[in-house]
Amino acid sequence: MSARRGTAVVEAAAPVAASPAPPVRPKRPRLGRNALTATLFLLPALLVFGVFSWWPILRGLLIGFQETNLVDPATWVGLANFQTLFADPLLGKAVVNTLLFVGLALLIGFPAPLVLAVVLSTVRRAAGLYRFLVYLPVVVPPVVAILLWKWFYDPGHGLFNELLGLVGLGPFPWLDSPHSAMLSLVLQSTWAGMGGAVLIYLAAVVGVPAELYEAAQMDGASIWTRVWRITLPQLRPVIGLLLLMQLINTMQVFTEPYIFTGGGPENATLTVLLLIFRYAFQDGAYGQAAALSFLLAGVLAVLSAGYLRATRAWSAS
């Protein structure tokens, strides 16, 4: 009797094997009232963006494979526009000129705002006035600024030749010579567009911790060493972003060569965007203009992706 009771007690005390719990399925997020309201408010903006942005892009891509005057029904020509485009000797000239403008703009216009921002960061008196004067060219309408500089470049009585004549130099054919026309365009473009970059650099420089400069100064570091070892490493993300933006903007240069020289002299300032303008509005070759536009967009997309990939580790380090 006792043995049976002991067995029953042991059997009652033995743990019962727990059955495996059913897998917990993640709950699917439900579209709440707030999300639905936000989507409804966002929908008109998406529709407007699609109609006025994505649809023209798709329409332009379609025109690149057609022959059309934008009035009569279009004719599908396939890759004929691209073949005609590559056979045009002006395409190579425009590409070389655009790369030359990009190179000169990066050589002159990229370090100038950074240097000016570092100098302005040390100014204590009338700092607001200097910042206003630096940003003032950005406020001037581009066409007005270019026409003003066109008078400065006048080979007869322009401001630059008059000033250089006081020291026995000149006159120089700024815009009339194939050797100096592109450089003249770059100088004006740098003056007109560096104000925004200066303010961005200046805000980044001011945000660098002062303790770093104080420690370097106590170690006897010179101004150049402080700039090279402290300022530039702290500005890496900003420098990378502005470099990419300037690269994209300079490769799409149009206003300066169009107003200054019209692509001359001897097509020395003919750029890719100006060639697109000629195709579309002078020759009526809208298909070739669209084809070249998408080739330029593709090049910019590849360069941007490659640049961001190459500088991601550099900016994060």
FENPEGI-V95358 format. One record per residue. NEAR is the number of other C-alpha atoms within 12 Angstrom. Layout:
NEAR + NEAR
This chain:
7 + 8 + 9 + 10 + 11 + 12 + 13 + 13 + 13 + 13 + 12 + 11 + 10 + 10 + 9 + 9 + 6 + 7 + 6 + 7 + 7 + 7 + 6 + 7 + 7 + 6 + 6 + 7 + 7 + 9 + 11 + 11 + 10 + 11 + 13 + 13 + 12 + 14 + 16 + 14 + 13 + 14 + 14 + 13 + 15 + 16 + 16 + 14 + 15 + 16 + 15 + 14 + 15 + 15 + 16 + 16 + 20 + 17 + 22 + 27 + 27 + 28 + 35 + 35 + 30 + 29 + 31 + 25 + 20 + 18 + 10 + 9 + 11 + 18 + 19 + 16 + 20 + 20 + 21 + 21 + 33 + 28 + 18 + 24 + 29 + 20 + 13 + 18 + 14 + 26 + 31 + 20 + 24 + 36 + 32 + 22 + 39 + 37 + 25 + 28 + 42 + 34 + 21 + 28 + 35 + 29 + 20 + 25 + 34 + 36 + 24 + 24 + 35 + 34 + 26 + 28 + 35 + 32 + 25 + 28 + 29 + 17 + 17 + 12 + 11 + 13 + 18 + 15 + 14 + 23 + 31 + 18 + 22 + 30 + 26 + 22 + 27 + 26 + 19 + 19 + 15 + 24 + 23 + 20 + 27 + 32 + 24 + 23 + 30 + 31 + 22 + 28 + 35 + 24 + 23 + 20 + 19 + 24 + 22 + 26 + 23 + 21 + 17 + 18 + 17 + 12 + 11 + 11 + 12 + 21 + 24 + 27 + 25 + 33 + 39 + 29 + 21 + 22 + 21 + 23 + 34 + 41 + 32 + 36 + 49 + 39 + 31 + 38 + 37 + 36 + 32 + 33 + 35 + 37 + 31 + 29 + 35 + 40 + 34 + 27 + 39 + 33 + 21 + 25 + 32 + 22 + 18 + 24 + 16 + 16 + 13 + 20 + 26 + 17 + 15 + 22 + 19 + 12 + 13 + 13 + 18 + 17 + 19 + 18 + 17 + 26 + 26 + 19 + 19 + 28 + 33 + 26 + 23 + 29 + 33 + 27 + 24 + 29 + 29 + 28 + 24 + 31 + 31 + 28 + 25 + 34 + 30 + 29 + 25 + 36 + 35 + 32 + 37 + 34 + 32 + 41 + 41 + 28 + 25 + 37 + 32 + 27 + 36 + 29 + 22 + 20 + 32 + 34 + 44 + 42 + 41 + 43 + 36 + 38 + 43 + 36 + 30 + 27 + 28 + 26 + 18 + 13 + 15 + 19 + 30 + 35 + 40 + 42 + 39 + 37 + 38 + 40 + 33 + 28 + 26 + 27 + 23 + 16 + 21 + 23 + 18 + 15 + 21 + 25 + 16 + 14 + 24 + 22 + 16 + 15 + 22 + 17 + 13 + 19 + 20 + 16 + 11
